[in-house]
Amino acid sequence: MVYNQIINNLNEIIGNNKTSENVYHTFKIANEAIQNNEIGLEINPIINPELNNKMANAILGGMYFRKNKSGNVNLVFGQKYLDTYTKNSSLHYTILMHEFKHIYDYIFNKASFFNSNEKEIFQYELNAVNIEAEFIKYYLSGKFNLSKCENYIFESYENDNLDSWTIANRKVSADIYQTLIDIEKKYKLNIISKEQLIEILDLFDNPKI
């Protein structure tokens, strides 16, 4: 199957190169889960007309990770993603690494991954875009002709730690999100009081110029 060839070619790109430990271990653990049949592989099943139409018309919508009604966990490939694949298409590998990061996060959060709240979903997406950026930087740059999408992600990663990307695509600042997460951790560890927490959050809602 074509998707097996794509995964094998991605394996050749990464190989034993541990320049990015994050990318290397994400790929190895996700690929192992696939090889052990812990994660199944599918080709674009029609879940609903809207999603199917989206996947048929956009390569970026051509892959996703899901649990179906039977409880099986699968990586799903859109037909257009497979039909447009060539060995030199870096974008196909970048999209695959994005989903591999979701698989990686699922492996370590099986009980909660598919029941995540809005904040957790954002974090998982941020994790996946971050892996894309590291993959582009350490494994693709200088070896492939990057797409406009990949260049945009890479530049955002290099210039502002993906803040511009998350604002444009998720309408949320990655920097502000991380700051709020850090504040929440400090509160849970009793480093800051409830009153201090309220005061800090109030500054976010009503910034003093």
C-alpha positions in Angstrom: 0.0 0.0 0.0 1.1 3.6 -0.7 0.8 4.6 2.9 3.3 1.9 3.9 5.8 3.2 1.4 5.3 6.8 2.7 6.1 5.6 6.3 9.1 3.6 5.0 10.4 6.6 3.2 9.9 8.8 6.3 11.9 6.2 8.2 14.7 6.6 5.7 14.7 10.4 6.2 14.9 10.1 10.0 17.0 6.9 10.2 19.2 7.0 13.3 19.6 10.8 13.1 18.9 12.0 16.7 19.6 15.7 16.0 16.1 16.3 17.3 15.4 13.8 20.1 11.8 14.9 20.0 11.4 14.1 16.3 13.3 10.8 16.6 11.5 9.4 19.6 8.1 10.6 18.3 8.6 8.7 15.0 10.0 5.6 16.6 7.2 5.2 19.2 4.4 6.0 16.7 5.8 3.7 14.1 6.2 0.9 16.6 2.6 1.3 17.6 1.6 1.0 13.9 3.9 -2.0 13.3 2.4 -3.7 16.4 -1.1 -3.1 15.1 -1.9 -1.0 18.2 -2.8 1.7 15.7 -4.7 0.7 12.6 -4.3 2.3 9.1 -7.3 3.3 6.9 -7.9 5.1 3.7 -10.4 8.0 3.8 -13.7 6.4 5.1 -16.7 8.6 4.6 -17.5 9.7 8.1 -19.8 12.6 7.0 -20.2 14.4 3.7 -18.7 17.7 5.0 -15.5 16.1 6.2 -15.2 13.9 3.2 -15.6 16.9 0.8 -12.9 18.7 2.8 -10.5 15.8 2.6 -11.2 15.4 -1.2 -10.2 19.0 -1.9 -7.3 19.8 0.4 -4.2 17.8 0.9 -3.8 19.4 4.4 -7.1 17.9 5.3 -6.0 14.5 4.0 -5.1 12.8 7.2 -6.3 12.5 10.8 -6.1 10.4 13.9 -9.3 9.0 15.4 -11.1 6.4 17.5 -14.1 4.9 15.7 -17.4 3.8 17.1 -16.0 0.3 17.6 -13.3 1.7 19.8 -10.5 1.0 17.3 -7.8 3.7 17.1 -6.7 4.5 13.5 -4.6 6.8 11.5 -6.7 7.7 8.4 -5.3 8.7 5.1 -7.3 10.8 2.6 -7.3 9.6 -0.9 -6.0 12.9 -2.3 -3.0 12.8 0.1 -2.1 9.3 -1.3 -2.8 10.2 -4.9 -0.6 13.3 -4.8 2.3 11.7 -3.0 5.8 11.6 -4.6 9.0 10.6 -2.8 10.3 14.2 -3.0 7.1 15.8 -1.5 8.3 17.1 1.9 4.8 18.3 2.8 3.5 14.7 2.9 6.1 13.8 5.4 5.5 16.9 7.5 1.7 16.2 7.6 2.5 12.6 8.6 4.8 13.7 11.4 2.0 16.0 12.7 -0.2 12.9 13.1 2.6 10.8 14.5 2.9 13.3 17.3 -0.8 12.8 18.0 -0.2 9.0 18.1 2.8 9.6 20.5 0.7 11.7 22.8 -2.1 9.2 22.7 0.3 6.3 23.7 1.2 8.2 26.9 -2.3 9.5 27.6 -4.6 6.6 26.5 -7.2 7.1 29.2 -7.8 10.7 28.4 -6.6 11.6 24.9 -9.9 11.2 23.1 -11.8 12.9 26.0 -9.6 16.0 26.1 -11.0 19.4 27.0 -10.4 22.5 24.9 -7.2 23.4 26.6 -5.7 20.0 26.3 -6.7 19.8 22.6 -4.9 23.1 22.0 -1.8 21.7 23.7 -1.9 18.6 21.6 -2.1 20.6 18.4 0.7 22.9 19.6 2.8 19.8 20.3 2.1 18.5 16.8 2.9 21.8 15.0 6.1 22.0 17.1 7.2 18.6 15.9 6.5 19.7 12.3 8.8 22.7 12.8 11.6 20.6 14.3 11.2 18.0 11.6 11.4 20.7 8.9 14.5 22.4 10.6 16.5 19.3 11.3 15.5 16.8 8.6 14.1 18.6 5.6 15.6 22.0 5.3 18.3 22.1 2.6 17.4 18.6 1.4 13.9 19.2 0.0 12.0 22.1 -1.8 9.8 23.2 1.1 6.2 24.2 0.5 4.9 27.7 1.4 3.1 26.1 4.4 6.3 24.5 5.7 8.3 27.7 5.2 5.6 29.6 7.2 5.7 27.1 10.1 9.5 27.1 10.1 9.8 30.9 10.1 7.2 31.2 12.9 9.1 28.6 14.9 12.4 30.4 14.4 11.1 34.0 14.9 8.5 33.8 17.6 8.2 30.3 18.9 5.1 29.5 16.8 3.2 32.5 18.3 2.3 34.0 14.9 1.2 30.6 13.6 -1.1 29.9 16.5 -2.6 33.4 16.3 -3.3 33.0 12.6 -4.5 29.4 12.7 -6.0 29.0 16.2 -6.8 32.6 17.1 -4.7 32.1 20.3 -1.3 33.3 21.2 1.1 30.4 22.1 3.1 32.7 24.3 0.1 33.9 26.3 -1.2 30.3 26.5 2.1 29.0 27.9 2.2 31.9 30.4 -1.2 31.0 31.7 -0.2 27.3 32.0 2.9 28.3 34.0 0.7 30.5 36.3 -1.7 27.6 36.8 1.1 25.3 37.7 2.5 27.8 40.2 -1.0 28.1 41.8 -1.4 24.3 42.1 2.1 24.1 43.7 1.1 26.9 46.2 3.8 29.2 44.8 1.2 31.9 44.3 -2.0 32.5 46.3 -5.5 32.5 45.0 -5.6 36.3 45.4 -2.4 36.6 43.3 -3.8 34.3 40.7 -7.0 36.5 40.4 -4.8 39.6 40.2 -2.7 38.2 37.4 -5.7 36.9 35.4 -7.3 40.3 35.8 -4.3 41.9 34.1 -4.8 39.7 31.1 -8.5 40.7 30.9 -7.8 44.3 31.6 -4.2 45.2 30.5 -2.8 48.5 31.9 -1.4 50.5 29.0 
